[in-house]
Amino acid sequence: MRDQSSCGSCWAFGSTESFEDRQCVATGKDIEMSSQDTAACCKGLFCGFSNGCNGGQPSAALSWMASTGVVTGGDFGDIGSGSSCLPYSLKPCAHHVPPSSKYAKCPSSEYPTPQCNKKCSESKYSTDYATDKRKGSKAHSYSGIAKIQTALMTEGPLAVAFSVYADFPTYKTGVYTHQSGGMLGGHAVEMIGWGVENGVDYWWIKNSWNDQWGDKGYFKIKRGTNECGIEDDVTGISF
């Protein structure tokens, strides 16, 4: 379960994780890709004016991965292992939950966006940055419940964006629907499946606030009613 840290790079996590999971479905190779490469280097006109820790567009990021590619990269804890090109350099923290021995309190202000150096940060990694880039074929947008479900079934997880309201950060379990509080902003995540709980249809979503938030890092949100706009911005990449 990944952690974007105190940085508005959710768009980079949702898109990169969708890329790596769909790549795994297509090739059978389970390779962790670099959210940092996406957050730092996918920017400006060619990435929907995405801006690192200040937010971005998961759909534009997947288009960037189709044309430019993304390198391998693990989490903060993988730094120094030499197992990938560019692991995430920002330390995980406690998102909307009490600090613990595993995760300290998140800083009150966001970290600056990591620099796009276009080189691997891991000296022990044997492949150079340019060679390590992996590309998809084409990014696709999906609309309609059936088409979204078919895309999940046949090619794998999707990058989605939705509106976050004040009652969402304290989610623990069950199927989320907005009940109270004003809108806080937008958030991008990875849609990995769907189901039914107590007669309520839901989408199963993987967040990027580590495993101590929500339902071990996941949440369920009502399916079929475009809850918080979750069905408006759905993108995947083909290989």
C-alpha positions in Angstrom: 0.0 0.0 0.0 1.7 3.1 -1.2 2.0 6.5 0.4 2.1 9.9 -1.4 3.4 11.6 1.8 2.6 15.3 2.4 2.4 16.0 -1.3 -0.5 16.4 -3.7 0.8 13.7 -6.0 -2.2 11.4 -5.8 -2.7 11.8 -9.5 0.8 10.4 -10.1 0.1 7.4 -7.8 -3.3 6.5 -9.2 -2.0 6.6 -12.8 1.3 4.9 -12.2 -0.2 2.1 -10.2 -2.8 1.6 -12.9 0.0 1.5 -15.4 2.0 -1.1 -13.5 -1.0 -3.3 -12.8 -2.2 -3.3 -16.4 1.4 -4.0 -17.5 1.4 -7.0 -15.2 -1.9 -8.2 -16.6 -0.7 -7.8 -20.2 2.9 -9.2 -19.8 2.8 -11.4 -16.7 5.7 -9.4 -15.2 5.1 -7.8 -11.8 7.3 -4.7 -12.0 6.9 -1.7 -9.6 6.9 1.6 -11.5 8.0 5.0 -10.2 5.3 7.4 -8.9 8.2 9.8 -8.4 9.1 9.8 -12.1 5.5 10.6 -13.0 5.1 13.3 -10.3 8.4 15.0 -11.1 8.7 14.7 -14.8 5.1 14.6 -16.2 4.3 18.3 -16.3 3.4 21.3 -18.4 1.6 21.3 -21.7 2.3 17.6 -22.4 0.9 16.4 -19.1 -2.3 18.4 -18.8 -0.4 21.1 -16.9 0.1 18.7 -14.0 2.3 20.2 -11.3 3.8 17.6 -9.0 2.9 18.1 -5.4 0.4 20.8 -6.4 -1.9 18.4 -8.3 -2.3 16.9 -11.7 -4.4 14.9 -14.2 -4.2 11.1 -14.1 -5.6 10.8 -17.6 -2.8 13.1 -18.9 -0.2 11.1 -17.0 -1.3 7.9 -18.7 -1.0 9.6 -22.1 2.5 10.7 -21.1 3.3 7.1 -20.1 2.2 6.0 -23.5 4.4 8.5 -25.3 7.3 9.0 -23.0 7.2 6.1 -20.6 7.9 5.7 -16.9 10.9 4.1 -15.1 10.8 1.5 -12.3 10.6 2.7 -8.7 9.6 1.4 -5.4 8.6 3.1 -2.1 10.5 5.3 0.3 11.6 2.1 2.2 13.2 0.8 -1.0 15.8 3.6 -1.1 19.3 2.1 -1.1 18.2 -1.4 -2.1 19.1 -1.0 -5.7 16.0 -2.8 -6.8 14.6 -0.1 -9.0 15.6 3.1 -10.8 13.7 5.8 -8.9 12.0 5.0 -5.6 9.8 7.6 -4.0 11.9 10.1 -2.0 9.2 11.5 0.3 8.8 9.8 3.7 5.3 8.3 4.4 3.3 9.8 7.2 -0.1 9.5 9.1 -2.9 10.7 6.9 -6.1 11.7 8.8 -5.2 9.1 11.5 -3.3 9.4 14.8 0.5 9.1 14.4 2.0 5.8 15.2 5.5 4.2 15.6 5.3 3.3 11.9 4.0 6.6 10.6 4.8 10.0 12.1 2.4 13.0 11.8 2.3 14.5 8.3 3.9 17.9 8.1 1.5 20.8 8.1 2.7 22.1 4.7 3.4 20.0 1.6 6.9 19.0 0.5 8.2 20.7 -2.6 7.9 18.6 -5.8 11.0 16.4 -6.3 13.2 17.5 -9.1 13.0 15.8 -12.5 16.7 14.8 -13.0 16.1 12.2 -15.7 18.5 9.8 -14.0 18.2 6.9 -11.6 18.7 7.8 -7.9 19.8 4.2 -7.1 23.5 3.8 -7.8 23.2 0.0 -7.3 20.6 -0.3 -10.0 22.2 -1.7 -13.2 20.0 0.0 -15.9 20.3 3.7 -16.8 17.2 6.0 -16.7 16.6 6.2 -20.5 16.8 2.4 -21.0 14.7 1.8 -18.0 11.7 3.6 -19.4 8.6 1.4 -20.1 5.8 2.6 -22.4 2.2 1.6 -22.9 0.4 1.7 -26.2 -2.4 4.2 -25.7 -4.4 5.8 -22.9 -8.2 5.3 -23.0 -11.1 7.0 -21.2 -14.1 4.9 -20.2 -17.7 6.0 -19.5 -20.7 3.9 -18.4 -20.8 1.3 -15.7 -20.7 -1.7 -18.0 -17.7 -0.3 -20.0 -15.8 0.4 -16.8 -16.5 -3.1 -15.5 -15.4 -4.7 -18.8 -12.2 -2.6 -18.8 -11.4 -3.7 -15.2 -12.1 -7.4 -16.0 -10.2 -7.6 -19.3 -7.2 -5.3 -18.9 -6.9 -4.4 -15.2 -7.2 -1.5 -12.7 -8.1 2.1 -13.8 -7.0 5.6 -12.7 -10.0 7.6 -11.4 -10.6 11.0 -9.9 -13.4 12.2 -7.6 -14.4 15.1 -5.3 -13.4 14.8 -1.7 -15.9 16.1 1.0 -15.2 16.7 4.6 -16.7 13.4 5.7 -14.3 11.3 3.5 -10.9 11.5 5.3 -12.4 9.8 8.4 -13.7 6.8 6.4 -13.0 3.5 8.1 -15.2 0.8 6.5 -18.4 0.1 4.6 -19.6 1.7 1.4 -18.9 5.4 1.4 -21.5 8.0 0.3 -21.2 11.7 0.9 -23.4 12.6 3.8 -22.1 15.9 5.3 -19.5 18.6 5.0 -18.3 20.8 2.2 -15.9 19.9 -0.7 -12.2 19.9 0.2 -10.9 19.3 -3.3 -10.2 16.6 -5.8 -8.3 13.3 -5.4 -7.1 10.6 -7.7 -6.9 6.9 -6.9 -6.8 3.4 -8.4 -10.0 1.6 -9.1 -9.4 -2.1 -8.7 -12.8 -3.8 -8.7 -16.4 -3.8 -7.6 -18.8 -5.7 -5.5 -22.0 -5.6 -3.4 -22.2 -5.1 0.4 -25.5 -5.3 2.3 -27.3 -4.8 -1.0 -25.3 -1.7 -2.0 -23.3 -1.7 -5.2 -19.7 -0.4 -4.8 -16.4 0.3 -6.5 -13.4 -1.1 -4.7 -10.6 1.6 -4.6 -7.0 1.6 -3.6 -5.9 4.9 -1.9 -2.3 6.2 -1.5 -2.5 7.1 2.2 -0.7 3.9 3.4 -2.2 0.9 5.1 -3.3 2.6 8.4 -5.9 4.8 6.7 -9.4 3.5 5.9 -9.9 -0.2 5.4 -6.2 -1.2 5.4 -5.6 1.5 2.8 -8.7 0.7 0.6 -12.2 2.1 0.5 -15.5 1.2 -1.1 -17.6 3.9 -2.7 -21.2 3.6 -4.1 -21.4 2.3 -7.7 -23.9 3.3 -10.3 -24.8 6.8 -9.1 -21.6 8.7 -10.0 -21.0 9.2 -6.3 -18.7 12.3 -5.9 -18.0 12.1 -9.6 -16.1 8.8 -9.4 -17.5 7.6 -12.7 -16.8 10.9 -14.6 -13.0 10.6 -14.9 -11.9 7.0 -15.6 -8.8 6.2 -17.6 -6.6 3.2 -18.4 -3.7 2.3 -20.6 -3.4 -0.5 -23.1 -0.2 -2.5 -23.9 
